[in-house]
Amino acid sequence: MQITLVQGDITDQQVDVVVNAANSSLLGGGGVDGAIHRRGGPEILADCRRLRASHYGKGLPTGRAVATTAGRLPARWVVHTVGPVFLPEERTERTGLLASCYRESLRVARELGARTVAFPAISAGIFGWPLEDAARIALTTVVEEGARVAPDGSAEGPAEVRFVLFDAEAYAVFERVRREVGSG
C-alpha cells in the first residue's frame, strides 16, 4: 500500500473513498463533516438518514465506520467514521478508538473494493487530539493495515491511502511522523 500526503481540500480528491470525520448523528456538522455534506449534496444526507432510520437509530458509535454514496463528490463512496474527543485522562482508551476509526474505515473500503482512500486527520480538529499524536496513531494503524495479506497471498485492501491535510502545519507534522514510522 502506498501512503501519500496532500495539502488541500478532501472534497477535491478523485478517489474511490473519501473518509468523513463525522459526528455520531451522521447528519452533518462542522469542519470536514460539514464540507463533505455541503459539496456532496443532499444524496449523502439522504443515505445518512436511511442509516439512522435502520441500523443506527442512536447514531454511529465512536470508532465504527459506515459507507454512503458520495453524491456530487469526485469519489465513489463516503465512509463515515466517528473519532473520539481527546480527553487527556482517558488517552489510553481513546487511542484505541482513534486507531479503530482507521481500521474500520479501511475494512469498509476493502468490502467496497476500493483501491484509493483519502483520509482527513481524524479527531485532530475540533475534537482536540494533539496533531503529532493523531498523526502517529493514523500512520501506524494504516501501515499495520497495509501489511494485511489476503488468503491467496496477495496484498489486501487499497493500493493507495492518501492523507489530505488542510494546512501546511498539519502536512509538516504528518510528513515528519511518516518518516519516523517508516511509511514513506
Z-matrix of the N, CA and C atoms (Angstrom, degrees):
N
C 1 1.449
C 2 1.530 1 108.86
N 3 1.308 2 115.22 1 131.99
C 4 1.454 3 120.87 2 177.20
C 5 1.526 4 108.36 3 -92.12
N 6 1.328 5 115.87 4 132.47
C 7 1.461 6 121.22 5 176.60
C 8 1.521 7 107.54 6 -110.35
N 9 1.332 8 115.57 7 123.82
C 10 1.453 9 120.25 8 179.12
C 11 1.524 10 109.58 9 -123.46
N 12 1.312 11 114.69 10 155.64
C 13 1.459 12 121.96 11 176.82
C 14 1.517 13 108.36 12 -118.58
N 15 1.326 14 115.56 13 138.77
C 16 1.455 15 121.94 14 179.53
C 17 1.518 16 107.62 15 -136.59
N 18 1.321 17 116.73 16 134.99
C 19 1.461 18 119.41 17 170.40
C 20 1.518 19 106.50 18 -94.34
N 21 1.323 20 115.85 19 123.58
C 22 1.455 21 117.96 20 -179.66
C 23 1.512 22 112.73 21 164.07
N 24 1.312 23 114.62 22 -156.53
C 25 1.457 24 124.13 23 -174.65
C 26 1.528 25 108.90 24 -104.02
N 27 1.308 26 117.30 25 120.64
C 28 1.464 27 121.14 26 -177.40
C 29 1.524 28 111.68 27 -62.20
N 30 1.318 29 117.61 28 -26.10
C 31 1.461 30 119.60 29 -178.54
C 32 1.534 31 112.65 30 -74.63
N 33 1.333 32 117.69 31 -7.68
C 34 1.467 33 122.12 32 177.28
C 35 1.527 34 112.95 33 -94.15
N 36 1.324 35 118.11 34 -4.74
C 37 1.464 36 121.46 35 -171.46
C 38 1.524 37 112.01 36 -76.87
N 39 1.326 38 115.65 37 126.61
C 40 1.465 39 121.79 38 175.94
C 41 1.519 40 107.99 39 -91.65
N 42 1.327 41 115.21 40 89.44
C 43 1.456 42 123.88 41 -177.09
C 44 1.521 43 108.96 42 -137.46
N 45 1.323 44 116.16 43 171.16
C 46 1.462 45 119.60 44 174.73
C 47 1.527 46 110.69 45 -71.11
N 48 1.338 47 116.54 46 -44.88
C 49 1.465 48 121.68 47 -176.31
C 50 1.517 49 110.55 48 -127.44
N 51 1.322 50 115.28 49 130.27
C 52 1.459 51 122.50 50 167.07
C 53 1.522 52 105.90 51 -105.68
N 54 1.326 53 116.76 52 127.26
C 55 1.458 54 120.59 53 177.81
C 56 1.520 55 108.75 54 -90.50
N 57 1.327 56 114.74 55 131.05
C 58 1.453 57 121.86 56 179.58
C 59 1.515 58 109.95 57 -102.35
N 60 1.320 59 116.81 58 126.09
C 61 1.469 60 122.12 59 171.28
C 62 1.525 61 106.12 60 -79.94
N 63 1.321 62 114.95 61 83.22
C 64 1.463 63 122.84 62 -170.72
C 65 1.522 64 111.79 63 -85.90
N 66 1.327 65 114.77 64 167.22
C 67 1.458 66 118.49 65 165.82
C 68 1.524 67 106.57 66 -97.77
N 69 1.307 68 117.19 67 165.86
C 70 1.466 69 119.99 68 -171.33
C 71 1.526 70 113.34 69 -64.42
N 72 1.326 71 118.18 70 -21.74
C 73 1.463 72 120.01 71 -179.55
C 74 1.526 73 112.35 72 -69.30
N 75 1.324 74 116.99 73 -23.02
C 76 1.467 75 124.13 74 -175.18
C 77 1.531 76 112.78 75 64.45
N 78 1.310 77 117.89 76 11.33
C 79 1.455 78 120.25 77 -173.40
C 80 1.524 79 113.61 78 -106.69
N 81 1.324 80 116.84 79 21.45
C 82 1.455 81 121.09 80 178.70
C 83 1.510 82 111.36 81 94.13
N 84 1.297 83 115.83 82 165.08
C 85 1.458 84 121.35 83 -179.12
C 86 1.507 85 109.37 84 -174.39
N 87 1.328 86 116.11 85 -142.47
C 88 1.456 87 121.34 86 179.54
C 89 1.513 88 111.00 87 -101.49
N 90 1.310 89 116.32 88 -174.13
C 91 1.459 90 122.86 89 175.09
C 92 1.518 91 113.06 90 55.69
N 93 1.341 92 115.44 91 -137.67
C 94 1.464 93 122.37 92 -179.75
C 95 1.524 94 110.15 93 -57.96
N 96 1.322 95 116.72 94 -43.70
C 97 1.462 96 121.97 95 -178.25
C 98 1.526 97 111.01 96 -57.74
N 99 1.314 98 117.14 97 -49.68
C 100 1.461 99 120.96 98 179.60
C 101 1.517 100 112.09 99 -63.52
N 102 1.332 101 116.38 100 -41.19
C 103 1.469 102 120.60 101 -179.73
C 104 1.523 103 111.26 102 -63.09
N 105 1.320 104 117.12 103 -42.59
C 106 1.466 105 120.94 104 179.80
C 107 1.525 106 110.43 105 -65.27
N 108 1.321 107 117.11 106 -44.49
C 109 1.468 108 119.67 107 179.14
C 110 1.536 109 111.51 108 -65.09
N 111 1.332 110 117.48 109 -41.52
C 112 1.471 111 119.99 110 179.98
C 113 1.527 112 111.34 111 -64.24
N 114 1.319 113 116.34 112 -50.11
C 115 1.475 114 120.36 113 -176.18
C 116 1.524 115 111.41 114 -72.52
N 117 1.320 116 116.99 115 -36.66
C 118 1.465 117 120.88 116 -178.08
C 119 1.512 118 113.50 117 -73.90
N 120 1.318 119 116.62 118 -26.11
C 121 1.453 120 120.57 119 176.44
C 122 1.523 121 114.70 120 88.24
N 123 1.319 122 115.95 121 -175.12
C 124 1.459 123 121.84 122 -172.07
C 125 1.529 124 114.85 123 -66.81
N 126 1.325 125 117.30 124 -18.97
C 127 1.475 126 119.48 125 179.92
C 128 1.529 127 111.56 126 -62.64
N 129 1.322 128 116.90 127 -37.94
C 130 1.469 129 120.53 128 179.23
C 131 1.522 130 109.46 129 -65.78
N 132 1.313 131 117.02 130 -48.17
C 133 1.459 132 120.78 131 179.57
C 134 1.529 133 111.10 132 -60.63
N 135 1.334 134 117.41 133 -39.73
C 136 1.472 135 120.40 134 178.61
C 137 1.525 136 110.53 135 -61.84
N 138 1.346 137 117.52 136 -43.80
C 139 1.471 138 120.73 137 177.32
C 140 1.528 139 110.79 138 -62.95
N 141 1.314 140 116.52 139 -42.04
C 142 1.464 141 120.61 140 179.49
C 143 1.529 142 110.90 141 -63.05
N 144 1.319 143 116.36 142 -39.84
C 145 1.476 144 119.44 143 177.74
C 146 1.524 145 110.82 144 -64.09
N 147 1.329 146 117.40 145 -38.30
C 148 1.473 147 120.41 146 176.64
C 149 1.530 148 110.44 147 -63.04
N 150 1.312 149 116.55 148 -41.42
C 151 1.475 150 119.87 149 177.86
C 152 1.525 151 110.90 150 -62.84
N 153 1.317 152 116.57 151 -42.66
C 154 1.472 153 120.55 152 178.53
C 155 1.526 154 110.84 153 -63.03
N 156 1.322 155 116.90 154 -37.43
C 157 1.465 156 121.21 155 -177.99
C 158 1.530 157 112.19 156 -74.68
N 159 1.336 158 117.09 157 -22.69
C 160 1.467 159 119.21 158 -176.30
C 161 1.527 160 112.75 159 -107.11
N 162 1.308 161 117.63 160 -70.80
C 163 1.467 162 121.14 161 -171.51
C 164 1.525 163 115.43 162 -96.84
N 165 1.302 164 117.95 163 -26.35
C 166 1.467 165 120.90 164 -170.14
C 167 1.524 166 111.53 165 -124.16
N 168 1.320 167 115.89 166 54.31
C 169 1.466 168 121.32 167 -179.12
C 170 1.513 169 113.70 168 -57.63
N 171 1.322 170 116.43 169 -33.12
C 172 1.466 171 120.93 170 178.42
C 173 1.524 172 111.98 171 -95.83
N 174 1.311 173 116.61 172 5.77
C 175 1.462 174 120.69 173 -179.29
C 176 1.513 175 111.60 174 101.21
N 177 1.328 176 115.74 175 166.39
C 178 1.458 177 122.23 176 178.78
C 179 1.530 178 109.04 177 -80.41
N 180 1.330 179 117.74 178 124.55
C 181 1.471 180 119.49 179 -179.98
C 182 1.531 181 112.60 180 -65.79
N 183 1.305 182 116.13 181 150.40
C 184 1.461 183 122.51 182 176.53
C 185 1.528 184 109.46 183 -57.68
N 186 1.341 185 114.91 184 134.45
C 187 1.456 186 120.96 185 178.04
C 188 1.515 187 114.61 186 90.03
N 189 1.312 188 118.16 187 -7.22
C 190 1.464 189 122.45 188 179.25
C 191 1.523 190 109.70 189 -97.71
N 192 1.341 191 116.66 190 170.27
C 193 1.460 192 121.26 191 -179.30
C 194 1.519 193 110.02 192 -146.25
N 195 1.329 194 115.25 193 148.79
C 196 1.463 195 121.89 194 -179.97
C 197 1.527 196 108.06 195 -149.75
N 198 1.338 197 116.08 196 149.52
C 199 1.464 198 120.65 197 -175.94
C 200 1.520 199 111.89 198 -104.87
N 201 1.343 200 113.84 199 149.26
C 202 1.463 201 122.16 200 170.35
C 203 1.525 202 107.84 201 -136.46
N 204 1.313 203 115.14 202 177.33
C 205 1.451 204 120.63 203 170.11
C 206 1.528 205 109.01 204 -59.97
N 207 1.315 206 116.06 205 162.29
C 208 1.469 207 120.72 206 174.66
C 209 1.527 208 111.49 207 -99.09
N 210 1.318 209 117.06 208 0.51
C 211 1.457 210 119.23 209 178.77
C 212 1.523 211 111.57 210 56.18
N 213 1.326 212 116.07 211 -124.40
C 214 1.464 213 121.61 212 -177.47
C 215 1.530 214 113.89 213 -91.07
N 216 1.318 215 117.57 214 5.09
C 217 1.472 216 119.93 215 175.67
C 218 1.529 217 109.56 216 -69.52
N 219 1.334 218 118.34 217 153.95
C 220 1.466 219 120.61 218 177.12
C 221 1.539 220 110.92 219 -81.88
N 222 1.326 221 115.77 220 47.72
C 223 1.463 222 123.83 221 179.54
C 224 1.520 223 106.88 222 -136.62
N 225 1.326 224 116.71 223 170.93
C 226 1.469 225 120.05 224 178.65
C 227 1.527 226 111.61 225 -91.57
N 228 1.322 227 115.43 226 -37.53
C 229 1.461 228 120.53 227 -176.96
C 230 1.524 229 110.34 228 -140.79
N 231 1.332 230 115.18 229 158.50
C 232 1.455 231 122.45 230 166.73
C 233 1.521 232 106.22 231 -113.04
N 234 1.308 233 116.15 232 129.30
C 235 1.466 234 121.29 233 172.14
C 236 1.525 235 106.10 234 -104.69
N 237 1.313 236 115.42 235 116.89
C 238 1.462 237 122.28 236 -179.09
C 239 1.520 238 108.70 237 -92.28
N 240 1.321 239 116.54 238 133.34
C 241 1.458 240 121.46 239 175.07
C 242 1.523 241 108.18 240 -139.21
N 243 1.321 242 115.37 241 147.25
C 244 1.467 243 121.08 242 -177.89
C 245 1.514 244 108.69 243 -107.67
N 246 1.322 245 115.77 244 111.43
C 247 1.460 246 120.53 245 177.75
C 248 1.515 247 111.55 246 -80.62
N 249 1.324 248 116.15 247 158.64
C 250 1.464 249 119.87 248 177.78
C 251 1.523 250 111.96 249 -79.69
N 252 1.311 251 115.53 250 148.53
C 253 1.460 252 121.52 251 169.45
C 254 1.525 253 106.50 252 -73.79
N 255 1.328 254 117.48 253 137.33
C 256 1.459 255 120.73 254 179.89
C 257 1.524 256 110.11 255 -74.88
N 258 1.319 257 115.31 256 123.62
C 259 1.462 258 123.19 257 172.17
C 260 1.527 259 106.59 258 -129.90
N 261 1.339 260 117.74 259 111.30
C 262 1.474 261 120.08 260 -175.07
C 263 1.525 262 113.74 261 -52.20
N 264 1.318 263 117.00 262 -37.68
C 265 1.465 264 119.61 263 -177.31
C 266 1.531 265 112.90 264 -72.68
N 267 1.336 266 117.37 265 -13.30
C 268 1.469 267 121.72 266 178.85
C 269 1.525 268 110.77 267 -120.42
N 270 1.330 269 117.26 268 24.55
C 271 1.457 270 121.68 269 -173.62
C 272 1.524 271 112.97 270 -56.73
N 273 1.341 272 118.02 271 -44.47
C 274 1.466 273 120.48 272 -175.85
C 275 1.523 274 111.37 273 -60.61
N 276 1.320 275 117.24 274 -50.45
C 277 1.466 276 121.00 275 179.85
C 278 1.519 277 110.70 276 -63.21
N 279 1.309 278 116.66 277 -42.77
C 280 1.462 279 121.02 278 -176.19
C 281 1.526 280 112.59 279 -73.13
N 282 1.341 281 117.51 280 -24.85
C 283 1.463 282 120.12 281 174.30
C 284 1.524 283 109.44 282 -60.65
N 285 1.318 284 117.12 283 -42.01
C 286 1.463 285 121.06 284 177.41
C 287 1.520 286 111.97 285 -62.27
N 288 1.328 287 116.69 286 -37.39
C 289 1.466 288 120.10 287 178.21
C 290 1.533 289 111.05 288 -67.82
N 291 1.334 290 116.77 289 -39.32
C 292 1.465 291 119.64 290 178.62
C 293 1.529 292 110.15 291 -65.94
N 294 1.315 293 117.67 292 -44.15
C 295 1.474 294 120.30 293 176.68
C 296 1.526 295 110.30 294 -60.52
N 297 1.326 296 116.64 295 -38.10
C 298 1.461 297 120.81 296 179.61
C 299 1.534 298 111.35 297 -61.86
N 300 1.322 299 117.79 298 -34.06
C 301 1.474 300 120.03 299 177.16
C 302 1.524 301 110.47 300 -56.57
N 303 1.330 302 116.95 301 -44.62
C 304 1.463 303 121.13 302 -179.24
C 305 1.525 304 111.07 303 -71.27
N 306 1.350 305 117.33 304 -44.93
C 307 1.472 306 120.25 305 179.19
C 308 1.525 307 111.39 306 -61.35
N 309 1.330 308 116.47 307 -47.63
C 310 1.466 309 120.69 308 -177.90
C 311 1.524 310 111.34 309 -66.14
N 312 1.325 311 117.41 310 -39.32
C 313 1.467 312 120.30 311 177.80
C 314 1.522 313 110.63 312 -62.88
N 315 1.328 314 116.81 313 -41.71
C 316 1.468 315 120.16 314 178.45
C 317 1.531 316 110.79 315 -69.09
N 318 1.324 317 117.66 316 -35.18
C 319 1.474 318 120.76 317 176.33
C 320 1.530 319 109.58 318 -60.95
N 321 1.331 320 116.60 319 -48.33
C 322 1.467 321 120.36 320 179.21
C 323 1.530 322 109.85 321 -62.37
N 324 1.329 323 117.62 322 -42.53
C 325 1.469 324 121.17 323 178.53
C 326 1.532 325 110.89 324 -60.04
N 327 1.333 326 117.19 325 -42.08
C 328 1.476 327 120.67 326 177.04
C 329 1.527 328 110.23 327 -61.14
N 330 1.337 329 116.89 328 -44.82
C 331 1.465 330 120.67 329 -179.90
C 332 1.527 331 111.60 330 -61.57
N 333 1.320 332 117.42 331 -32.28
C 334 1.466 333 122.18 332 178.44
C 335 1.530 334 112.16 333 -79.00
N 336 1.331 335 117.03 334 -14.62
C 337 1.459 336 120.96 335 -176.07
C 338 1.517 337 113.30 336 82.66
N 339 1.324 338 117.10 337 19.33
C 340 1.469 339 121.68 338 -178.04
C 341 1.524 340 111.34 339 -67.41
N 342 1.312 341 115.84 340 139.45
C 343 1.477 342 122.21 341 176.73
C 344 1.530 343 111.46 342 -104.29
N 345 1.343 344 117.13 343 -22.28
C 346 1.463 345 121.32 344 -179.74
C 347 1.522 346 109.07 345 -131.77
N 348 1.345 347 115.71 346 135.31
C 349 1.458 348 122.04 347 -177.49
C 350 1.524 349 108.59 348 -134.88
N 351 1.329 350 116.54 349 134.17
C 352 1.471 351 121.91 350 176.07
C 353 1.524 352 109.04 351 -112.89
N 354 1.327 353 116.16 352 123.54
C 355 1.463 354 123.14 353 178.54
C 356 1.524 355 110.53 354 -109.56
N 357 1.329 356 117.13 355 144.49
C 358 1.466 357 120.47 356 163.50
C 359 1.534 358 107.75 357 -87.05
N 360 1.305 359 116.97 358 -179.82
C 361 1.475 360 121.63 359 173.26
C 362 1.531 361 106.77 360 -85.39
N 363 1.324 362 115.73 361 88.39
C 364 1.468 363 122.00 362 -174.54
C 365 1.531 364 110.33 363 -59.16
N 366 1.309 365 115.93 364 134.10
C 367 1.474 366 126.68 365 177.33
C 368 1.524 367 114.32 366 70.95
N 369 1.341 368 118.61 367 -1.86
C 370 1.468 369 120.46 368 -175.68
C 371 1.528 370 112.89 369 -87.68
N 372 1.307 371 117.86 370 0.28
C 373 1.457 372 120.73 371 177.85
C 374 1.513 373 110.46 372 -100.43
N 375 1.317 374 115.77 373 -115.55
C 376 1.459 375 121.95 374 -175.80
C 377 1.527 376 112.59 375 -62.45
N 378 1.341 377 117.77 376 -22.60
C 379 1.473 378 120.57 377 179.62
C 380 1.529 379 112.14 378 -78.66
N 381 1.338 380 117.29 379 -5.31
C 382 1.454 381 121.88 380 166.50
C 383 1.510 382 118.82 381 79.44
N 384 1.341 383 118.61 382 11.30
C 385 1.467 384 118.91 383 -178.83
C 386 1.526 385 108.46 384 -70.87
N 387 1.340 386 118.34 385 131.17
C 388 1.471 387 120.27 386 178.12
C 389 1.531 388 110.45 387 -56.58
N 390 1.322 389 116.26 388 130.50
C 391 1.457 390 122.33 389 -170.28
C 392 1.527 391 113.37 390 -56.35
N 393 1.319 392 117.97 391 -46.22
C 394 1.469 393 119.17 392 -177.55
C 395 1.523 394 111.13 393 -64.17
N 396 1.315 395 117.28 394 -42.13
C 397 1.461 396 120.99 395 178.61
C 398 1.523 397 110.12 396 -65.75
N 399 1.339 398 117.32 397 -42.32
C 400 1.465 399 121.00 398 177.93
C 401 1.527 400 110.68 399 -60.60
N 402 1.331 401 116.95 400 -41.39
C 403 1.471 402 121.54 401 178.82
C 404 1.523 403 110.87 402 -63.92
N 405 1.315 404 117.33 403 -43.37
C 406 1.466 405 121.08 404 -179.50
C 407 1.532 406 110.97 405 -62.72
N 408 1.326 407 116.86 406 -45.19
C 409 1.472 408 121.08 407 178.79
C 410 1.525 409 109.91 408 -63.22
N 411 1.330 410 116.71 409 -45.82
C 412 1.469 411 121.11 410 -178.67
C 413 1.521 412 111.41 411 -61.05
N 414 1.314 413 116.55 412 -53.44
C 415 1.463 414 120.40 413 -175.36
C 416 1.530 415 112.04 414 -67.43
N 417 1.313 416 117.39 415 -42.01
C 418 1.468 417 120.35 416 179.01
C 419 1.524 418 110.59 417 -61.79
N 420 1.313 419 116.58 418 -44.47
C 421 1.468 420 120.32 419 -179.10
C 422 1.516 421 111.17 420 -65.22
N 423 1.329 422 117.51 421 -43.95
C 424 1.460 423 120.64 422 -179.45
C 425 1.529 424 110.68 423 -65.72
N 426 1.331 425 117.97 424 -39.81
C 427 1.469 426 120.65 425 177.16
C 428 1.534 427 109.76 426 -61.80
N 429 1.318 428 117.32 427 -44.75
C 430 1.473 429 120.85 428 178.47
C 431 1.522 430 110.79 429 -61.13
N 432 1.316 431 117.49 430 -44.22
C 433 1.461 432 121.20 431 179.44
C 434 1.526 433 110.89 432 -66.93
N 435 1.324 434 117.22 433 -33.64
C 436 1.462 435 121.29 434 179.16
C 437 1.507 436 113.18 435 -68.04
N 438 1.323 437 116.92 436 -19.73
C 439 1.459 438 121.43 437 179.21
C 440 1.530 439 112.22 438 -84.15
N 441 1.328 440 117.77 439 -3.75
C 442 1.464 441 121.31 440 179.36
C 443 1.519 442 110.19 441 -62.46
N 444 1.320 443 115.21 442 144.06
C 445 1.457 444 121.43 443 -179.35
C 446 1.528 445 108.61 444 -121.40
N 447 1.305 446 115.58 445 134.57
C 448 1.467 447 121.46 446 177.47
C 449 1.525 448 109.46 447 -71.29
N 450 1.325 449 117.46 448 162.26
C 451 1.473 450 120.57 449 179.57
C 452 1.525 451 113.65 450 -56.58
N 453 1.337 452 118.17 451 -28.08
C 454 1.464 453 120.18 452 179.36
C 455 1.533 454 112.66 453 -84.43
N 456 1.352 455 117.19 454 3.77
C 457 1.456 456 121.31 455 177.55
C 458 1.515 457 114.43 456 91.40
N 459 1.314 458 118.20 457 -4.55
C 460 1.460 459 120.95 458 179.67
C 461 1.534 460 109.66 459 -84.88
N 462 1.313 461 114.79 460 166.42
C 463 1.462 462 119.37 461 176.09
C 464 1.518 463 108.33 462 -66.66
N 465 1.312 464 115.91 463 143.34
C 466 1.457 465 120.28 464 -178.01
C 467 1.520 466 109.52 465 -108.80
N 468 1.324 467 116.80 466 132.30
C 469 1.453 468 119.94 467 173.81
C 470 1.506 469 114.12 468 102.20
N 471 1.332 470 114.78 469 -167.74
C 472 1.467 471 120.63 470 -175.17
C 473 1.529 472 113.22 471 -62.02
N 474 1.317 473 115.41 472 149.46
C 475 1.460 474 121.31 473 175.94
C 476 1.529 475 111.20 474 -80.45
N 477 1.345 476 115.73 475 -28.77
C 478 1.464 477 119.77 476 -179.76
C 479 1.520 478 110.35 477 -136.15
N 480 1.326 479 114.55 478 133.00
C 481 1.460 480 121.72 479 168.50
C 482 1.513 481 106.18 480 -116.19
N 483 1.314 482 115.00 481 126.07
C 484 1.460 483 122.47 482 -176.78
C 485 1.530 484 108.17 483 -114.86
N 486 1.316 485 116.47 484 125.94
C 487 1.455 486 120.85 485 172.05
C 488 1.520 487 106.98 486 -95.20
N 489 1.329 488 116.05 487 119.39
C 490 1.458 489 121.74 488 -178.21
C 491 1.522 490 107.17 489 -103.97
N 492 1.321 491 114.68 490 111.74
C 493 1.466 492 122.07 491 -171.29
C 494 1.521 493 108.86 492 -110.73
N 495 1.315 494 114.91 493 130.64
C 496 1.458 495 121.37 494 -168.75
C 497 1.524 496 114.04 495 -68.11
N 498 1.338 497 117.56 496 -35.55
C 499 1.465 498 118.24 497 -175.81
C 500 1.526 499 111.74 498 -134.05
N 501 1.329 500 114.92 499 173.12
C 502 1.463 501 121.77 500 -176.09
C 503 1.525 502 111.76 501 -63.89
N 504 1.322 503 117.96 502 -36.23
C 505 1.466 504 120.36 503 179.63
C 506 1.532 505 110.72 504 -63.04
N 507 1.313 506 117.24 505 -48.27
C 508 1.469 507 120.42 506 -179.98
C 509 1.525 508 110.34 507 -62.65
N 510 1.320 509 116.68 508 -42.01
C 511 1.465 510 120.24 509 178.20
C 512 1.534 511 110.59 510 -59.36
N 513 1.326 512 117.17 511 -46.92
C 514 1.467 513 121.23 512 -178.45
C 515 1.528 514 111.31 513 -62.59
N 516 1.319 515 117.26 514 -41.53
C 517 1.469 516 120.69 515 179.32
C 518 1.528 517 109.82 516 -65.09
N 519 1.317 518 118.23 517 -47.57
C 520 1.464 519 120.84 518 179.21
C 521 1.527 520 110.96 519 -61.97
N 522 1.323 521 117.75 520 -39.50
C 523 1.470 522 121.02 521 179.17
C 524 1.531 523 110.69 522 -62.73
N 525 1.328 524 117.03 523 -45.62
C 526 1.461 525 120.59 524 179.15
C 527 1.537 526 110.98 525 -62.88
N 528 1.320 527 116.78 526 -46.10
C 529 1.474 528 120.22 527 179.76
C 530 1.516 529 111.19 528 -65.94
N 531 1.328 530 117.46 529 -36.74
C 532 1.469 531 120.48 530 177.89
C 533 1.527 532 111.00 531 -60.04
N 534 1.312 533 117.25 532 -41.85
C 535 1.474 534 120.35 533 177.12
C 536 1.529 535 110.39 534 -64.57
N 537 1.330 536 117.32 535 -40.46
C 538 1.468 537 121.46 536 -179.50
C 539 1.523 538 112.73 537 -64.95
N 540 1.315 539 117.80 538 -39.01
C 541 1.463 540 119.84 539 -178.14
C 542 1.526 541 111.81 540 -88.86
N 543 1.324 542 116.80 541 -3.52
C 544 1.454 543 120.30 542 174.81
C 545 1.521 544 114.01 543 73.29
N 546 1.319 545 116.77 544 37.30
C 547 1.457 546 119.49 545 -179.74
C 548 1.519 547 111.67 546 -110.55
N 549 1.263 548 117.79 547 27.20
C 550 1.457 549 117.79 548 -179.22
C 551 1.463 550 108.91 549 174.74
